[in-house]
């Protein structure tokens, strides 16, 4: 209960019976944070990973069942070769050295995205993590890599066609069943931007959106608690 004890007073403002079941994050601002602090870009990414772990462990203690993190989009391949290679190597390092600590906590880790385009060594590391954590069911952490919302819808449509469904059988529920990830209750985007950036598009139809001015390396557990308090202050009407 280490994390909960640290935030005991603030947590009194949260209704533990009305927690979001699934929270998604667009972790924006690592590079800008590094530039603002006159630091190499890798420092921002490393600090961002520390925040990632803290938020995962805190959320597990709090009782949230699922988290999704937008880590590397399909559009990120358009960055310089140097930066892309750095990010891929950093993913491999953290996968081999750090994410297994998450598995030790009994957390299921899923890598969501187009794995075929990922370098083989990294893909094998991802597959190993998924195999070793698939037995856990108390909490799931989805890490979205080489993912986009458009890609998710496209792969779902292809699978529906390949499965032989007729057009009269296609409805929202069928499409949802072929998507790679479920609908989050709350989406948090850091970095001060007000857009979805090709994230889980179909599934966000009735998701509550929360935008933080803080860069991801500065987004702390305190800020997550604020986002949950804000979420619980809203009335979710589901279009009614």
Residue, then its C-alpha position, 0 to 999 in steps of 0.5 A: x500500500x505504499x503509493x496509497x499511503x503517500x496520497x491518503x489525504x487527497x484520495x479521500x476525495x475519490x469515490x472508490x466505487x466509481x473508479x474508471x475501469x479503463x484509463x488511456x494515456x497519450x504520453x505527450x511532451x517528452x522531447x519538449x520537456x527535455x528541450x525546455x530543460x536543456x537536456x538531451x531528448x533521451x532524458x525526457x524519455x527515461x523520466x517519462x518511463x519512471x512516470x509510466x511505472x509509478x502510474x501503473x503501480x499506483x493504479x493497481x493499488x487503487x483498483x483500476x483494472x486496465x491502463x493503455x499507453x500510446x507509446x509509439x504511433x505509426x506516424x512516429x516512423x516519419x521522425x529521423x532515423x536516429x531518433x526512431x532507432x534510439x526509441x526502438x533501442x530504448x524500448x528493447x532496453x526497458x522491455x528486457x530490464x524494467x517491464x518484467x518488474x511489472x509482471x512480478x506484480x502480477x500485471x498482464x502486459x499486452x503489446x498492441x499494434x502492428x508487430x510485423x513492422x517492428x524489428x525482430x529482436x524487439x518483437x521477440x521481447x514483446x512476445x515473451x512478455x505477453x506469454x509470461x504475463x497472460x495468466x494474470x487477470x487482476x490488471x492489464x496494461x496495454x502498451x500501444x506500439x506501431x499503433x494508430x486508431x485508423x490502423x485498428x479500424x482497418x485491421x478489424x474490417x479486414x478480419x471481418x471480411x476474411x471471416x466471411x461476414x456479410x454486410x447485413x451482419x456488420x454492426x457496431x458490436x461486431x466491429x468492436x469485437x475485432x478491434x485490438x482494444x476496448x473503449x476506455x472510460x477516461x482518456x488523459x493527454x499530456x503536453x498541452x495539446x487538444x487533439x486525439x492524434x490518431x489514437x483509439x478513434x472508434x472506441x472513444x465515441x463516449x470516452x471522457x477526455x482530460x487534457x493536461x498542460x503538463x509534459x508527460x515527464x512532469x505528470x505525477x500521481x497527484x495529477x492522475x488523482x486530479x484527473x480521476x476527481x474531475x472524471x467523477x464530477x462529470x455526468x456520463x449520459x452516453x448520448x441520452 
